[in-house]
Amino acid sequence: MNDSWVAIDFETANSHRGSPCAVGMVSVEAGRIVDTFTTLIQPPTKNSWFAPFNVRLHGITESSVQGAPTWEETFQQILAFTDGRPLVAHNAAFDLGVFREACTASNIRWPDISYACSLVIARQTWVLASYGLPYVAEAAGSTISDHHDAGADARAAAEIMIAALRFHEAMTLHDLLASRKIRMGRLTANSWLGCHSANSNTRAPLPDANPNADPNGPFYGLTVCFTGTLLSMTRKEAHDQLADVGGQPAAGVSRKTDVLVIGTQDPARLRPGDDRSSKSKKAEELLAKGHGIEIISEVDFMERLACSEITK
């Protein structure tokens, strides 16, 4: 390995992507981590409220960011640390969306950045029940010390990409993407292009979903089932938003199910002696038989939902 790039992760104050409250970055050179940077951020004024759901995840509150750099200041620190190098993020569409929307909210021109997604790479490297960051990190031989800590998550994304480079025997990030027929993402002052696999938009549209949804969206053409209680929205809101981005909700888990979203389980609603729902057990049984169902958390669902938009 002989190139240099930077892994990045943002935490947000609320469901609006333009509300960064922390960033972590990890510099990688020749396959080794050589430097790190983390800071709390005062979100742009337009998006500065802290939602209980987000606070529950990362523990950052409004008082935590008092005296922290503003987005305008952090933006310059990010540019200085990355120094024109490509970025890597897990579910990069989300993190680059934070970049775009925080800049827009602060009247800053979008920067010129190329980027790769470790989630896209992971799907072509390991066969897993879930491609959430902790599960992919484990497959890559790593662990996350504190999930939803921006610095820890950025390090995990870096270690995943380093492991993928070794797995595919690629010397550079560009070589790896080219070998897997994955397009490098690009953000410019006036446009952006997602990091996608060449065959990511081959899924057929679903009859009850939005026909104008982004065909490259993470839920386009997929059947999604939910189990447990969602803390960020009602089940109906989840179904409606899923349909808006081209997905289709399902009442139960079957061979047609592509994704199972696991919310908070109420022990009172489980059978005596059970620690997971019947839907979870059914998904695990199908996975054991070779059916490609992915099991994700509510947080993963929310972040992927936020990434479903029209590629420009």
Beta strands, then each sheet from edge to edge (+ up, - down):
strand 1: 4-12
strand 2: 20-29
strand 3: 32-40
strand 4: 87-89
strand 5: 113-117
strand 6: 185-187
strand 7: 192-193
strand 8: 223-227
strand 9: 248-250
strand 10: 259-262
strand 11: 294-297
sheet 1: 3+ 2- 1+ 4+ 5+ 6- 7+
sheet 2: 9+ 8+ 10+ 11+
end
